[in-house]
Amino acid sequence: MQRILFCLLLLWPLLGVAQSSTGHIDGHVNGPNGHGLEGISVVETTGHFSAFTGADGHFSLTLPLGEYTLITRNLSYQEQRRTVVLTTETPTLTVDFTLQPTTTALQEVEVLGRTEKTYKSDYSFVGTRTATELIDVPQSISTVTKELMDDRQALRLTETVKNVAGVSQYSHYDDFTIRGFRNGYESGFRLLNGLRSGFSFGNAFTQAPLTVNLERVEVLKGPGAAMFGDINPGGTINMVTKKPLQTDRKALTFSTGSFNTTRATADFTGPLTEQKNVLYRFNAGYEKSNTFRDVNDTRSLMLAPTVTFLVSDKTTLNAELVYTAIDGYLDRGLPIKSNNLYGVPRSFTLSQPSDYFRTKTYYLNASLNHRFTDWLSFNASYLDFTFNEKLSEHRTLNSYDNSDPSKPANSVMNLRYFDRRAEEYTKNLSTYFVLSRNTGSVSHKVVVGADYIRFNTDKESAMFEARQRVVTSVSNGVVSQRVVPLQLDLNNPSYEIRDPSTYVRRATPAFFTDYINAVYHTTGLYVQDQLEVTPRLGLLLGARYELFADERDYGDGSTNIPQTKFLPRAGLTFALRDNLNYFASYSAGFRPLRPELIRFPQRYGRSEPFSPETSYQLETGLKGEFFQKALFATVAAYQIERRNQLVATGALTAEGAAIYRQNQARSRGVEVELTGNILPNFSLNTSYAFNHTEVTKADLATEQGQPLANAPRNSGGLWAKYTFLSPTLRGLGVAVGGNFVTRRRFENQVKPLDGGPDEWAYWPGYAVADVALFYTVNRFNFHVNLNNVLNKNYFVGGYDYFRASPGAPRNFMATMGYTF
């Protein structure tokens, strides 16, 4: 025993040296808003010691005493270095980092996921095609991040617009009003990662896209034609999909709610290899809901795998394949009985139990970024989008039968039956070079590129239309038949399994022949220069030449109708302060018409060819970042002029084609928007928009001087979330929000019940309040949303008395989530 004690005494100094020869570094890596950043690599310069930050931004390192330089590394944030010295006197240190996002590291094609977890997005590609901070783009861009969509439990694109200044629903379809102008159907299309998709164009416009795989929704306000060609003058909606992250992150949610709704989502991401040069992300979602509309239940499924290949420090590839299947009914809206907007309940429908609307969308999106040098890169993106539908529906013929004097006027609606099988294809290829060089003291970021877009329909697409049916009766052994119109008595509706074999088939209409026979394609050549003239003054100059044509044998030797346009763009930003920029811009717009509107105008109610649409916007305002860049604010004023705007009259030709008219319109307005964090535990999204629209020249005399259809003069939204930090309430959060819209004009005139000339009517304004409750404990989170708290009966929009779009009554959604 004595020998053991003696040995320990001899070794004690050595043990003391050994114990004090190692040190420990502990710290946090935060973003500019104070939130911890997950997945940041903290590396000692030799590479022998490294650590990754956890979900709260914490990291720790154990290493020998000595002097070290620590480096933070992540493709989404600027590198930061810190030199520290561990000694016997100070063997333990706390080292914290605050990192700023980097846009150059993201290169020019977005291939890596956004790591922030806030309502604010610091950068965008939609404004310039390169990663640019929002404050430096001389045009308004509004963003709804996945965090805001999750907190509001928004599953469809239509549920996100209440959080965007100057954007409201035109109808319940994938159909919006942006700065007074309609954006849907033939007047706008959705971008997917900056490429034209099949959403909101052709038949696909009747279904709003799911948000399951969306990282954020961006709205570029005003014409973006200098970058993207065929663009609506009010604005462009770009859906940015979730990309893989370099750290493992997994999340599951399970939800239940009103209208017999059940929902589940999954979001898995991380590296597939030890070298972290192959990353994956898999998103999936399923929902079954009866909806608040009678005979309109729906089932939705989305599967979205994505892979990113970090081939080298110069080359990156990304590929995603997305499949969506929706099985339900095509809701054509609420019919209005006897000119009384509230004459039937908002659940009332024209759909029959035997109807169905089954759609599938598939798209492959791939992108490549290759850097030849630190000043020259090549970028390419490809999108192959397919929309398939099988439709059987009873819908309005846009007329009432008032021939029976015993029934109230406008209470018996004439119907038409559609059985349609169609498939649409939209293909994109976008290629461009980015060159960053200086000429003297002026720095340039030049983009030169070309786009090709092609849209066509499967030649096997077919349609069966009927407006009458054969009724067979037997009397005294005698069989007789008579033909009666398809109708629905709004006072005594009948819902039954219908037999279309008894319907009187009509000849395939000419408008459907036009639809399946034409191939539309366009090529755009463009150039853009972002100049930093001084540290405070930036300029943006750009132009695009669009060459649009179709492919079709018109029977007279002609095979296409070309439409071309030169589209300029210019803007400037000036830094009034380090966190506040003034901006001003001019942008032009152009929307080519479907060629049959030029070649066969008589089929669409006009004797002479329709004219292509053109537009321009002048905009000016301020953009600022506050609370250590955690809160982003925009104040903007604008004027938009649009010529040859195509407007559906609501009337139909004898063959069933829509009759159109054209007008010229002007929109002027002011918008204010705040998004981000006032405090790390207080998130905010709020907006207000004033918009004055006027038809300045019209084919329809009574439309002259009227506001544009479904364009509210005032609108706004709010969503504020507060999370408690006190020990007794830790993990608990509350949110309040809502949105309001003032009255909006019908798209079409209506007839007074007591006779007289047609007149314009208005959808009433509305204000809807929402609340939510959140609770997080360990890796579990629970939240409940209650929407339309006061159970307002309102209309989000619509077209006329035949097709109104009611808003949902009071409803709730409860969700349990788990992250691991």
RORO-100302 format. One line per 2 residues: number of its first residue (from 1); their letters; for each residue x, y negated, z of C-alpha. Coordinates in steps of 0.02 Angstrom, whole numbers. Each point is the difference from the previous one (the first is absolute). Layout:
NUM = a = X,Y,Z  ... .
This chain:
1 = mq = 0,0,0  142,-117,46 .
3 = ri = 83,40,-168  -161,-46,-93 .
5 = lf = -15,-166,92  183,-36,-33 .
7 = cl = -23,32,-188  -154,-111,-6 .
9 = ll = 97,-141,82  137,19,-129 .
11 = lw = -125,1,-143  -111,-141,64 .
13 = pl = 95,-142,-86  -7,96,-162 .
15 = lg = -186,32,22  -25,-184,34 .
17 = va = 90,-45,-159  -105,126,-97 .
19 = qs = -161,-66,72  43,-180,-42 .
21 = st = 70,36,-174  -174,4,-81 .
23 = gh = -128,-138,-15  -180,-24,-48 .
25 = id = -88,-123,-114  -188,-23,14 .
27 = gh = -111,-120,-96  -147,-42,-111 .
29 = vn = -15,-46,-184  -146,-118,-31 .
31 = gp = -75,-82,-152  -24,-189,-16 .
33 = ng = -169,11,88  71,86,154 .
35 = hg = -67,174,-41  118,147,18 .
37 = le = 59,74,-165  -1,189,-20 .
39 = gi = 128,95,-104  140,-130,0 .
41 = sv = 171,80,-5  126,-73,124 .
43 = ve = 174,57,-54  175,-30,67 .
45 = tt = 116,-49,-144  99,163,-1 .
47 = gh = -163,97,-18  44,115,146 .
49 = fs = -140,-69,110  -176,-42,-57 .
51 = af = -180,-3,58  -174,-33,-70 .
53 = tg = -124,-113,86  -161,76,67 .
55 = ad = -179,-59,-23  29,-146,121 .
57 = gh = 166,-51,-81  108,74,142 .
59 = fs = 169,82,-32  143,63,108 .
61 = lt = 182,49,-32  129,87,107 .
63 = lp = 181,-26,-56  177,-20,71 .
65 = lg = 57,-165,74  67,-119,-128 .
67 = ey = -47,-134,-126  -134,40,-129 .
69 = tl = -97,-83,-139  -181,56,-12 .
71 = it = -93,-13,-164  -188,13,-28 .
73 = rn = -51,83,-163  -169,14,-85 .
75 = ls = -49,-36,-179  -144,-111,56 .
77 = yq = 99,-113,118  156,-106,-11 .
79 = eq = 158,78,71  61,-72,165 .
81 = rr = 169,27,88  44,-18,183 .
83 = tv = 173,24,79  3,64,180 .
85 = vl = 134,54,124  -26,139,128 .
87 = tt = 121,-6,145  17,81,170 .
89 = et = -74,-159,73  -147,-4,-124 .
91 = pt = -28,179,-59  -185,-32,-33 .
93 = lt = -69,-134,-117  -169,-52,-67 .
95 = vd = 3,-53,-181  -158,-61,-87 .
97 = ft = -23,-41,-184  -131,-106,-88 .
99 = lq = -6,41,-186  -72,-95,-147 .
101 = pt = -82,91,-146  101,10,-158 .
103 = tt = -77,-13,-173  157,35,-100 .
105 = al = 21,171,78  -173,48,-61 .
107 = qe = 60,-34,-176  -130,-31,-133 .
109 = ve = -110,155,11  -77,43,168 .
111 = vl = 55,177,39  20,0,189 .
113 = gr = -137,-21,129  -30,-157,100 .
115 = te = 55,30,180  -88,-148,83 .
117 = kt = -160,34,96  -85,-170,-5 .
119 = yk = -135,-93,-96  135,-102,-88 .
121 = sd = 96,54,-153  158,-100,-29 .
123 = ys = 25,34,-184  -92,41,-161 .
125 = fv = 39,62,-174  -162,-56,-81 .
127 = gt = 47,-185,-9  165,17,-93 .
129 = rt = 27,187,-37  149,-5,119 .
131 = at = -1,8,189  -28,-180,51 .
133 = el = -47,-71,168  -179,-65,-5 .
135 = id = 54,-173,56  108,-16,-156 .
137 = vp = -134,45,-129  -80,-158,-73 .
139 = qs = -173,78,-6  -119,60,137 .
141 = is = 12,185,46  -112,77,133 .
143 = tv = 44,167,79  -99,128,100 .
145 = tk = 120,126,78  -36,180,47 .
147 = el = 4,-51,184  -145,-120,-27 .
149 = md = -92,130,-105  25,129,138 .
151 = dr = -60,-117,137  -156,-42,-101 .
153 = qa = -20,184,-53  -17,-56,-181 .
155 = lr = -7,154,-113  -45,-88,-163 .
157 = lt = 71,-151,-90  -166,-93,18 .
159 = et = 21,3,189  165,-97,-6 .
161 = vk = -57,-159,-89  -81,-78,153 .
163 = nv = 179,-33,58  54,-98,-154 .
165 = ag = -29,-186,-28  -107,-38,-153 .
167 = vs = -46,182,-34  -175,71,24 .
169 = qy = -102,143,-70  -88,-29,-164 .
171 = sh = -97,162,23  20,164,94 .
173 = yd = 105,72,-142  188,-29,-21 .
175 = df = -53,-176,-45  58,-162,81 .
177 = ti = -7,-188,-15  172,-81,11 .
179 = rg = 8,-190,3  -173,-5,-78 .
181 = fr = 31,122,-144  -59,179,-14 .
183 = ng = 135,132,10  -69,169,-50 .
185 = ye = -67,105,-144  51,-91,-160 .
187 = sg = 65,-154,91  147,72,96 .
189 = fr = 96,157,41  99,61,149 .
191 = ll = 189,14,2  84,149,82 .
193 = ng = 178,-44,52  -3,-138,-131 .
195 = lr = -67,111,-140  -173,1,-77 .
197 = sg = -109,139,69  -169,67,-55 .
199 = fs = -83,-69,157  -132,-135,-26 .
201 = fg = -2,21,-189  -123,94,-108 .
203 = na = -105,127,94  123,9,146 .
205 = ft = -59,-171,58  -149,81,87 .
207 = qa = 111,77,136  114,-97,116 .
209 = pl = 174,78,24  41,87,164 .
211 = tv = 132,-80,112  69,164,73 .
213 = nl = 169,-17,-88  12,-190,-6 .
215 = er = 139,-95,87  -79,-168,-36 .
217 = ve = -121,-89,-114  65,-159,-82 .
219 = vl = -100,-136,-88  99,-114,-116 .
221 = kg = -112,-154,-12  -31,-75,-171 .
223 = pg = 54,67,-170  150,116,5 .
225 = aa = 1,26,-188  180,-58,-23 .
227 = mf = 51,156,96  -141,125,-30 .
229 = gd = -93,-52,-158  -188,37,5 .
231 = in = -42,-85,166  -154,-79,76 .
233 = pg = 20,-188,31  -56,10,181 .
235 = gt = 135,122,51  78,171,-12 .
237 = in = -20,141,127  154,109,20 .
239 = mv = -10,161,101  170,50,70 .
241 = tk = 12,183,47  92,70,151 .
243 = kp = 180,48,-34  113,120,97 .
245 = lq = 94,-57,156  175,52,52 .
247 = td = -60,54,173  -123,136,48 .
249 = rk = -173,-69,34  -162,98,3 .
251 = al = -177,-50,42  -170,86,4 .
253 = tf = -171,-81,26  -173,72,25 .
255 = st = -154,-110,-8  -188,6,20 .
257 = gs = -129,-135,-21  -168,-62,-59 .
259 = fn = -95,75,-147  65,175,44 .
261 = tt = 175,-51,-48  152,109,37 .
263 = ra = 176,-42,-58  178,64,18 .
265 = ta = 167,-68,-64  182,55,4 .
267 = df = 159,-99,-32  166,95,6 .
269 = tg = 167,-73,-53  187,22,24 .
271 = pl = 158,73,-78  3,171,-83 .
273 = te = 190,20,6  134,-27,132 .
275 = qk = 81,-131,-110  -168,-93,-3 .
277 = nv = 15,-23,-188  -167,84,-34 .
279 = ly = -150,-75,92  -182,49,-3 .
281 = rf = -170,-67,48  -164,93,0 .
283 = na = -167,-85,26  -167,88,4 .
285 = gy = -175,-53,45  -175,73,2 .
287 = ek = -167,-80,38  -179,62,-2 .
289 = sn = -137,-130,24  -185,-17,-32 .
291 = tf = 26,-190,-18  -135,-122,52 .
293 = rd = -86,22,-170  -131,135,-23 .
295 = vn = 45,146,-116  178,-64,-15 .
297 = dt = 110,113,105  180,19,-55 .
299 = rs = 154,107,29  173,-70,-37 .
301 = lm = 170,87,-5  173,-72,-36 .
303 = la = 169,88,-9  153,-109,-30 .
305 = pt = 177,74,6  149,-116,-34 .
307 = vt = 187,34,-15  145,-123,-6 .
309 = fl = 171,55,-65  149,-106,55 .
311 = vs = 107,67,-141  147,-113,39 .
313 = dk = 34,-172,70  -44,-64,-175 .
315 = tt = -148,107,-53  -168,31,84 .
317 = ln = -151,98,-63  -176,9,68 .
319 = ae = -147,108,-55  -176,19,68 .
321 = lv = -146,106,-56  -172,-49,66 .
323 = yt = -161,99,-13  -170,-65,54 .
325 = ai = -167,91,-13  -166,-81,47 .
327 = dg = -165,93,-5  -157,-101,31 .
329 = yl = -123,-116,-85  21,-156,-104 .
331 = dr = -86,-133,104  -72,-128,-122 .
333 = gl = -53,-117,138  -160,-57,80 .
335 = pi = -154,-40,-107  -94,-157,54 .
337 = ks = -189,21,17  -116,-143,-49 .
339 = nn = 144,-126,8  16,28,187 .
341 = ly = 183,31,43  -52,94,157 .
343 = gv = -152,87,-76  78,173,15 .
345 = pr = 122,63,132  186,-13,-40 .
347 = sf = 9,189,-4  -123,8,-147 .
349 = tl = 70,82,-157  -43,47,-179 .
351 = sq = 106,158,8  -86,168,-8 .
353 = ps = 55,156,99  52,87,-161 .
355 = dy = 115,-143,-50  188,10,23 .
357 = fr = 159,-97,-33  159,104,2 .
359 = tk = 164,-85,-38  182,47,2 .
361 = ty = 149,-114,-18  178,58,-29 .
363 = yl = 151,-109,-18  185,24,-12 .
365 = na = 107,-151,44  189,7,-22 .
367 = sl = 131,-135,15  187,-17,-27 .
369 = nh = 124,-129,61  181,3,-59 .
371 = rf = 129,-131,44  138,-15,-129 .
373 = td = 88,-133,104  -42,-108,149 .
375 = wl = -75,-126,-122  -87,109,-131 .
377 = sf = -132,134,22  -123,96,-108 .
379 = na = -175,45,58  -134,110,-75 .
381 = sy = -172,52,59  -128,117,-75 .
383 = ld = -182,30,46  -110,133,-78 .
385 = ft = -178,-20,65  -151,110,-37 .
387 = fn = -181,-29,53  -126,140,-25 .
389 = ek = -186,-11,36  -154,110,-6 .
391 = ls = -155,-105,24  -185,36,12 .
393 = eh = -100,-150,61  -165,-92,1 .
395 = rt = 27,-187,-11  -95,-158,-38 .
397 = ln = -41,-52,-179  9,-180,63 .
399 = sy = -187,-26,-21  -166,19,93 .
401 = dn = -164,71,-65  -137,-123,46 .
403 = sd = -133,74,-115  -105,69,144 .
405 = ps = -93,-146,81  -42,107,152 .
407 = kp = 183,4,51  98,-149,67 .
409 = an = 110,-88,-127  179,59,-12 .
411 = sv = -32,156,104  12,134,-136 .
413 = mn = 178,12,-69  41,73,-170 .
415 = lr = 141,127,6  126,76,-117 .
417 = yf = 88,167,22  185,26,-38 .
419 = dr = 94,163,-15  179,-45,-41 .
421 = ra = 163,96,-14  152,-108,-28 .
423 = ee = 187,-6,29  106,-157,-13 .
425 = yt = 189,-16,-16  109,-148,46 .
427 = kn = 187,9,-31  135,-128,44 .
429 = ls = 184,-16,-31  92,-150,72 .
431 = ty = 186,-29,-23  104,-151,46 .
433 = fv = 174,-59,41  42,-113,147 .
435 = ls = 153,-110,-13  63,-104,147 .
437 = rn = 134,-128,-45  49,-179,33 .
439 = tg = 25,-145,-121  98,-125,99 .
441 = sv = -91,-32,164  -165,71,-65 .
443 = sh = -39,183,33  -112,99,-119 .
445 = kv = -99,160,16  -55,39,-177 .
447 = vv = -128,134,-44  -14,57,-181 .
449 = ga = -116,140,-45  -140,81,-98 .
451 = dy = -162,88,47  -107,120,-98 .
453 = ir = -179,43,52  -121,118,-85 .
455 = fn = -181,39,42  -110,128,-87 .
457 = td = -143,120,32  -9,186,-31 .
459 = ke = -87,31,-167  -104,137,81 .
461 = sa = -85,-126,113  -188,6,-22 .
463 = mf = -158,-82,65  -184,47,8 .
465 = ea = -122,-142,32  -188,6,27 .
467 = rq = -134,-126,45  -153,112,-19 .
469 = rv = -53,174,49  -128,125,-65 .
471 = vt = -140,46,122  -88,164,-31 .
473 = sv = -175,29,70  -128,140,-14 .
475 = sn = -187,-37,0  -132,132,-35 .
477 = gv = 134,113,-70  59,-134,-122 .
479 = vs = 183,-52,11  34,-181,-38 .
481 = qr = 155,-108,4  26,-185,14 .
483 = vv = 153,-112,6  15,-118,150 .
485 = pl = 137,-121,48  123,38,139 .
487 = ql = -52,-110,146  8,-17,187 .
489 = dl = -138,-81,102  90,-100,134 .
491 = nn = -152,13,113  -20,187,-23 .
493 = ps = 168,70,-54  19,184,-41 .
495 = ye = 161,96,29  10,173,-76 .
497 = ir = 109,118,-98  -20,-64,-177 .
499 = dp = 3,106,-158  92,-97,-137 .
501 = st = -54,130,-129  -169,-87,-1 .
503 = yv = 79,-168,-39  -7,-78,-173 .
505 = rr = 178,-11,-61  53,-160,-86 .
507 = at = 130,-11,-137  177,-32,61 .
509 = pa = 11,-190,7  125,-98,-103 .
511 = ff = 82,-74,155  49,174,61 .
513 = td = 69,42,-172  105,-158,13 .
515 = yi = 56,55,172  66,172,-51 .
517 = na = 72,-47,-170  110,-149,39 .
519 = vy = 179,8,64  64,-160,79 .
521 = ht = 183,-34,22  105,-152,37 .
523 = tg = 184,-43,4  69,-143,104 .
525 = ly = 172,-78,-16  50,-114,143 .
527 = vq = 141,-97,78  12,-84,169 .
529 = dq = 132,-100,92  0,-33,187 .
531 = le = 120,-145,27  73,-62,164 .
533 = vt = 44,-177,-53  49,-53,176 .
535 = pr = -14,89,168  -172,-83,17 .
537 = lg = -65,-8,-180  -52,153,-98 .
539 = ll = -77,12,-174  -93,140,-87 .
541 = lg = -14,-1,-189  -79,138,-101 .
543 = ar = -90,45,-161  -82,151,-79 .
545 = ye = -53,42,-176  -147,120,-4 .
547 = lf = -43,108,-152  -168,86,23 .
549 = ad = -79,114,-130  -114,150,-18 .
551 = er = -2,154,-111  -158,40,-92 .
553 = dy = -65,29,-176  -134,-134,-21 .
555 = gd = -57,68,-167  64,-144,-105 .
557 = gs = 184,43,-4  45,-94,160 .
559 = tn = 70,99,146  32,-131,134 .
561 = ip = -44,-174,59  157,-83,70 .
563 = qt = -8,-130,139  160,-90,48 .
565 = kf = 44,-136,124  150,-96,67 .
567 = lp = -13,-18,190  112,-123,94 .
569 = ra = 27,-15,188  95,-127,106 .
571 = gl = 17,-35,185  108,-80,133 .
573 = tf = 31,18,186  80,-130,112 .
575 = al = 52,35,179  -68,-142,107 .
577 = rd = 69,92,151  89,165,23 .
579 = nl = -168,85,32  -114,-108,-111 .
581 = ny = -6,-7,-190  -98,-111,-117 .
583 = fa = -50,85,-164  -83,-45,-164 .
585 = sy = -32,103,-156  -83,17,-170 .
587 = sa = -53,168,-69  -95,51,-156 .
589 = gf = -122,143,-24  -65,101,-146 .
591 = rp = -123,144,-11  -22,83,-169 .
593 = lr = -175,61,-40  -53,174,-40 .
595 = pe = 20,1,-190  -180,52,-33 .
597 = li = -56,-167,74  94,-82,-143 .
599 = rf = -33,127,-136  -183,43,44 .
601 = pq = -68,-148,99  -178,34,-57 .
603 = ry = 1,161,102  22,-108,155 .
605 = gr = -128,-136,-36  102,-128,-95 .
607 = se = 5,-48,-183  181,-60,-5 .
609 = pf = 155,81,76  36,-30,183 .
611 = sp = 160,-97,39  145,62,109 .
613 = et = 10,-75,174  137,-123,50 .
615 = sy = 34,-88,165  126,-98,101 .
617 = ql = 28,-44,183  83,-148,85 .
619 = et = 42,34,183  93,-87,139 .
621 = gl = 18,25,186  107,46,150 .
623 = kg = 68,166,63  75,21,172 .
625 = ef = 67,128,122  -25,-31,185 .
627 = fq = 28,83,170  172,63,-54 .
629 = ka = -67,47,-172  -132,114,75 .
631 = lf = -147,-103,-67  -21,-46,-184 .
633 = at = -111,-147,-51  -57,-65,-169 .
635 = va = -97,-157,-45  -40,-16,-185 .
637 = ay = -102,-111,-116  -35,51,-180 .
639 = qi = -96,-30,-160  -39,138,-126 .
641 = er = -76,-25,-173  -69,149,-95 .
643 = rn = -58,-3,-180  -110,128,-90 .
645 = ql = -46,92,160  -99,156,-45 .
647 = va = -161,16,101  -126,143,-2 .
649 = tg = -178,-65,-16  -80,151,82 .
651 = al = -104,28,-156  22,149,-116 .
653 = ta = -10,22,-187  -124,126,-72 .
655 = eg = 144,125,-7  38,-27,185 .
657 = aa = 159,-104,-15  30,-147,116 .
659 = iy = -33,-172,-72  137,-127,37 .
661 = rq = 22,-187,-4  153,-111,22 .
663 = nq = 31,-156,99  137,-117,59 .
665 = ar = 27,-27,185  107,-92,127 .
667 = sr = 46,47,177  76,-115,130 .
669 = gv = 38,41,179  104,3,158 .
671 = ev = 55,152,100  78,24,171 .
673 = el = 70,166,60  94,59,155 .
675 = tg = 68,177,17  117,80,125 .
677 = ni = 40,-9,185  -15,-151,114 .
679 = lp = 70,111,138  71,176,-13 .
681 = nf = -164,62,77  -118,-119,-92 .
683 = sl = -31,33,-186  -101,-119,-108 .
685 = nt = -74,-6,-174  -112,-149,-37 .
687 = sy = -49,-95,-155  -115,-134,-68 .
689 = af = -37,-47,-181  -95,-143,-79 .
691 = nh = -40,30,-183  -101,-109,-118 .
693 = te = -41,79,-167  -95,-71,-147 .
695 = vt = -51,62,-172  61,-142,-112 .
697 = ka = -57,72,-167  -125,141,-30 .
699 = dl = -90,96,-136  -150,0,118 .
701 = at = -56,-181,22  -71,23,175 .
703 = eq = 167,70,60  88,-166,-35 .
705 = gq = 54,-79,163  -40,154,105 .
707 = pl = 125,78,120  76,164,-57 .
709 = an = -91,160,45  41,74,171 .
711 = ap = 122,-141,38  -26,-65,178 .
713 = rn = 45,-179,37  63,46,174 .
715 = sg = 67,164,66  115,59,138 .
717 = gl = 56,144,107  79,38,169 .
719 = wa = 82,148,83  92,-25,165 .
721 = ky = 73,143,102  70,-17,176 .
723 = tf = 91,139,92  16,-13,190 .
725 = ls = 174,11,77  -42,3,186 .
727 = pt = 35,168,85  -183,30,43 .
729 = lr = -61,-29,-179  153,56,-97 .
731 = gl = -47,85,-163  -171,-84,-10 .
733 = gv = -42,-117,-143  -151,-95,-63 .
735 = av = -38,-80,-168  -134,-118,-62 .
737 = gg = -35,-51,-178  -122,-25,-138 .
739 = nf = -28,-97,-158  -123,-122,-76 .
741 = vt = -54,-45,-176  -118,-140,-52 .
743 = rr = -137,21,-130  43,60,-176 .
745 = rf = -91,-14,-166  -73,152,-87 .
747 = en = 91,55,-157  -164,-2,-97 .
749 = qv = -157,-104,4  -160,70,75 .
751 = kp = -184,-22,-44  -118,-82,126 .
753 = ld = -148,109,49  -123,-137,-43 .
755 = gg = 71,-26,-175  98,-146,-69 .
757 = pd = 178,-11,-64  140,110,64 .
759 = ew = 97,-72,146  161,25,96 .
761 = ay = -9,84,170  129,20,138 .
763 = wp = 61,134,118  -12,-71,176 .
765 = gy = 157,-38,96  48,110,146 .
767 = av = 117,18,149  47,172,69 .
769 = ad = 88,32,165  110,152,39 .
771 = va = 89,60,158  121,141,42 .
773 = lf = 77,82,154  172,84,0 .
775 = yt = 91,110,123  172,78,-18 .
777 = vn = 80,123,120  162,90,-42 .
779 = rf = -20,62,-180  -190,-6,0 .
781 = nf = -104,-148,-54  -187,-25,4 .
783 = hv = -103,-139,-75  -181,-39,-33 .
785 = nl = -63,-128,-125  -174,-74,7 .
787 = nn = -45,-91,-162  -143,-121,-32 .
789 = vl = -26,-14,187  -157,-108,-19 .
791 = nk = -73,116,-133  -19,-136,-132 .
793 = ny = -102,43,-155  104,-76,-140 .
795 = fv = 61,19,-179  185,10,-44 .
797 = gg = -50,-47,-179  -87,71,-152 .
799 = yd = -64,-45,-172  -188,-33,5 .
801 = yf = -163,71,70  38,169,-79 .
803 = ra = 174,25,76  31,-76,170 .
805 = sp = 145,53,113  -53,8,182 .
807 = ga = 124,0,143  8,141,126 .
809 = pr = -102,-11,162  81,12,171 .
811 = nf = 119,149,0  145,72,98 .
813 = ma = 154,105,-32  99,88,138 .
815 = tm = 175,67,-34  127,104,94 .
817 = gy = 178,-3,-66  161,90,42 .
819 = tf = 175,-48,-56  152,113,10 .
